[in-house]
Amino acid sequence: MQSAKTGLSTDTAFGPLTQSTAQYRQLVNTSDTDSQYQAMILLARSYITSGDLASAKAIVSELNTLAITPLQQDEAKIISALINVNENNLIEAAASLEKVNALTLPKQAAAYYHQLNSRVQSNLYKQSGNKDNLLKAYASQKVLVDLVNDDSKKTVLNETVKNLELLGQNDLSLELERATDPLDSGYFEYAIINSSQNRGAKQELLNQFAQKYPSHPLNLLISARTSALETLVPSTDPAAATALPQLKNGDEIAVILPLSGRFAEMAGKPAQLGILAALKDRSEKVNVTFYDSNVLTMDQILNAANQKGTAFILGAVLKPEVSDLIASGTKIPAIVYNKVETIPDNIWYFDLSPDYEGALAAAKMMSDNRQAPVIFASSAVDNQRAAHGFNQLWSKVKHQNVPVCSFETVSDAGNSVTTCQLSGKDSAYINANAMEAAAVKTKLPGNMPVYLTASSNPGLNNSSIEIAMSGAHLGDSPWMLTDTPIKQSLFNAMPKANAFVQRVFATAYDSVNTAFNLNNLNQNKADVLHGLSGDIQINGHLIETAPLWITAGSAR
């Protein structure tokens, strides 16, 4: 078979996977001698992504045989470690990665290595509780910050701080005393500040941090702390300094959910599990009563809640429940999971609507200085609402609408690119299911930045469908983009939990922590609560959740 001059490099071998496994097999067969090793790495990674670990192991065996240079040997060790990760053999994965000379790796390969190593060490900590693993994860993450593009820096920085906070205040203080490099000192000091429960002091110390460490990469987080949400909806709440109700130990909570009937499995049960998980994690002593809105009327629920001296209501996930709660005229403070047009003073809400999803995408693209985007949206009602939400914010800020190219089916999705006017467009926002989004993305120019949101994320991390959207900017709740013990607990209870069910769980979980911090968040508008659904702030009666933005298809 004739060889092709493919010119593959190590950086290409560890870059985004953009082709099918069959195409990578063909690439191996047609590559010239200089490029075949890198083509084999791409094929092995593709096998791993598709779950064919046996074929991946066979490729690694060949790589080990063919490896001549130390760099090639290190590349084979990275792929071997990736297989071990997928088999949950974390100790073996760590052992392979420790043998790699990361200092000699080209930039993209080094980024891949440090991303994988930090993930392995973080997961080892979750298994063993050994804090040395956290420090090893940190060692990779602080290097990774300088290797990723600007879009990914905030994500890496947030993950670095989150890992360091797991060390606890005492160990962080010890590490700070031992540190001789200002870079390390800054990371440890920031983690100490950020984990403080005193919100007012925290903000002041963060301001001082920027003066003490003027060139530290973490200043990027301080400067960006509120900018995304300020772009989305500038706060005009005249009662910003007014004290709001807040849950405390010993309070009675009423939770209103459809615990039976057709909405139980998709809304009631995951919300109940989320609330129980949050209360367990907080170890708070509160009294909780669950009321089944499918059995009881709102009047019956509120009569019972008033007799118990209820301090706070959580729930009301369906719009009719929220409307009935508001119509009752209750004065009990409440956090609900759906939006209605008229919100009284004692009720705050999470917005799970597609309109809000679209607005979040518009805010991100404005933050990234996109000037002339185009929207691709399925004709389904929710996707069209997301496109409308995007344009509502975009037109408010930019004084013009963004063109929307719609399609009916998956087969129409790719064709919509050819009929849509792309001349002069610098970016694309796709709101569609994962299959449709992948079909659109593959037909767009390869250098066009693509943005996706929750509608396109089925919640299956590192899946083949995510790989098909490699390189796109994907914005969703941190919960949907990472695998955690809490997430596993949901799947243990509800093995078939789809993306919507997962988001309901996360919102319910966050509603508990928000209720305990409602007044704190309202008093300090610059502060955020790190939730499963995103960074949380209070803007009037809306509980804003800023999504986490990642590059789809990257190892995490």
Number of C-alpha atoms within 10 A of each C-alpha: 6 8 14 15 13 16 13 16 17 22 17 16 21 24 18 20 22 17 15 16 19 12 13 22 17 13 21 23 16 18 22 18 13 13 21 22 24 25 27 24 25 27 27 30 24 26 23 22 23 17 16 14 20 13 15 25 18 11 21 22 13 14 23 16 11 13 15 10 9 12 17 18 18 22 28 27 22 27 26 23 26 29 27 20 19 14 12 14 15 21 15 16 25 23 12 20 24 14 12 19 14 18 8 12 19 14 18 17 22 23 25 21 26 23 22 25 27 27 21 28 25 22 20 22 20 15 10 9 14 14 20 14 21 24 20 16 26 24 16 22 25 19 14 24 22 14 18 19 11 11 13 17 20 21 18 19 21 14 15 25 20 15 22 24 21 16 21 14 18 10 16 21 17 11 17 19 12 11 14 10 9 13 15 18 20 21 21 25 19 22 23 22 20 18 17 14 9 11 19 14 12 18 18 11 16 17 14 12 19 18 12 12 15 11 11 17 18 23 20 14 14 16 11 11 15 17 14 17 21 13 17 22 15 11 14 9 12 8 11 18 12 10 12 17 18 16 20 15 11 11 17 20 22 26 24 29 25 27 22 14 12 11 15 17 16 18 23 28 20 28 33 22 19 26 24 16 20 19 16 11 12 12 10 14 13 13 13 18 15 16 22 19 22 18 13 13 14 21 13 12 19 21 12 15 21 14 8 14 13 19 20 24 23 26 27 26 27 19 14 12 22 25 17 14 21 19 11 12 10 16 14 17 21 26 27 27 24 20 19 12 5 8 15 13 12 17 21 25 25 21 19 17 15 23 21 21 25 29 22 27 31 27 22 21 22 19 13 11 10 15 13 17 23 21 21 26 28 25 16 14 11 17 23 21 20 28 31 20 21 25 24 19 24 22 13 10 14 12 10 12 17 19 16 20 19 23 21 13 14 18 13 15 25 20 14 19 21 12 9 15 13 17 7 10 13 16 20 23 27 30 30 30 20 22 19 23 28 23 20 27 27 16 14 17 12 10 9 14 18 27 27 28 26 24 22 24 23 19 21 15 19 18 14 17 21 24 24 23 27 23 23 24 22 25 26 26 23 21 22 25 23 14 15 12 9 16 17 12 14 20 14 11 12 16 10 10 18 14 16 17 20 23 25 24 28 29 29 31 25 24 28 22 19 23 22 18 18 23 19 22 23 23 18 16 15 17 20 22 18 17 20 24 24 22 20 22 24 27 20 17 17 17 21 22 27 24 26 21 23 22 22 25 25 20 16 18
